[in-house]
Amino acid sequence: MAAKTQDFTAVMKDMMGAFPVDTKAVEDAFKTQTSLTEKLSAVSIDAAQKSTELSAKWAQDTLAKMTDLSKAKTEPADYAKSMTDFASASAEAAAEHMAAFAEIAKKVQTDTLELMMAAGKDMGEDMSAAAKKATTEMTAAAKKATAAK
């Protein structure tokens, strides 16, 4: 005796048919999410590029200052002055570059906030439309079921 396995394909089809899914709403939500991801990636990549450029410029400036620092001097006091000048210039450059990094971070924060607010509005509109459609469909199904009795 071979045991016969029940075919659940028809059961699943009936069950899924009882729960209507608005594929358009799912598709719109997916498009909204991918658009947001693309825009957030663009913000991140732009910030990374600017940070990399700033870091490279800072390194180049420091190396140029070190060239002057490493030159031979005739008087011992000139070495101390050269070191003091280098330290002073490095501190000034550090303040300027850190301010530039802060501006990059501020722009990322502003852009991200704007994107999130726009995405929240879009998603809210999508959810509102989906809820309205679901309510209409459920009301129609309830009326139909009531009329059938």
N, C-alpha and C positions, 0 to 999 in steps of 0.2 A: 504494500500500500504506500503510495507516494502521497505525501502531504501536499495539499494544494495551497499555495500562497495567495493571499488576497491581493488584488490589484488596487493600489491606493491612488492611482492616477486620476480616476474619476472622482474619488472622494476629495482629493486635493483641489481638483478643478472646481467642484461644487463649492467647497469651502472658500476658495479664493474669490469666486464669483459673488459670494455673499458679503464680502468685504471689498467694495469698490475702491480702487486706488486711482487717484487723479494723476496719471503719469505726466501730464503737462506741468502740474505743480511741482512734482519731483524734479522734472527737467529744469524748470525755472530756478528752483532752489540750488541745483547743481551748478547751473550757469552763474548764478550770483556768487556762490562760494568760490568757483574757479576764478572768476573775475577779481574777487577780493584777494585771493592768494597771489594772483599775477601782480596786482598793484602793490601789495605788501612786499613781494619779492623785489620789485623794481626799487622801492624805497630802500630796502636793505642793501641791495647791490650798489645803488648810488652812494649810500653812506660809506660802504666798504671801500669803494673807489676813491672817494674824497679823503677818507682817513689814510689810505695807503699813500696817496699823493702827498698829503701833509707830512706823514712820517718820513717819506723819502726826502722831502725838502728839508725837514729838520735835520736828518742825518747828513745831507750834503752841506748844510750850513755849518754844522758842528765840525765836520771834517775840514772845511775851509778854514775855520778858526784854529783848528789844531795844527794846521800847516804853519801858521804864524807862530804858534806856541812852540813848535819843535825847532825853529830856526836857532842857530848858534848866536849867542850874544857876546858882546865884548866885556861888559861889566856884570858882575854878579847881581847887582841890584836890578838890572834889566830882566833877569829871570823872574824875580819876584813881581815886578810890574807886569810882565807878560802873563804870568799866572793869574794875577789879580784881574787884569783886563779880560782874560779868557773866562774866568769864573763869573764876572759881572755880565759879560755878553751872553754867556750860557744861561744865567738866571733870567735875563731879559727875554731871551728867545724862548725859554721854557714857558714863561708867563704868556707870551704871544701865541705860542702853539697850543697851549692848554685852552686858551680862550677860543681859538679856532676849532679845537675838538669839541668844546662845549656848544658852539654854534651848530656844528654838524649834528650833535645829539639832540639839540633843541629842534632842529628842522625835522629830524626823524620822528621825534615825539609829536610835533604838530601835524605832520603828514599822516602819521599812523592814526591819530585821533580823528582827523577829518575822514579818513577812509572808513574807520570803524563806525563813525556816526552815519555816514552815507550808507554803509552796508546794513546797519541796524534799521534804517528807514526802509531800504529796499526789502529786507527780510520781513519787516513788519507789514509792508504792503502785500508781499507774497502770502504771508500767513493769513492776513485779513481776507484776501481774495479766496484762498483755499477754504477757510472757515465758512465764508458766505456760500460758496458753492456746495460744501458738504451739508450745510444747514438746509439749503434748497432741496438737495437730493434726498436727505433724510425726511424732510417734511412731505415730499412727494411720495416717498416709499410708505410712510405712515398713513397718508391719506388713501393710498392704493390698498394697503393691508386692511384698513378700516372698512373701505367700500366693499371688499371681497367677503367680509363676514356677513 
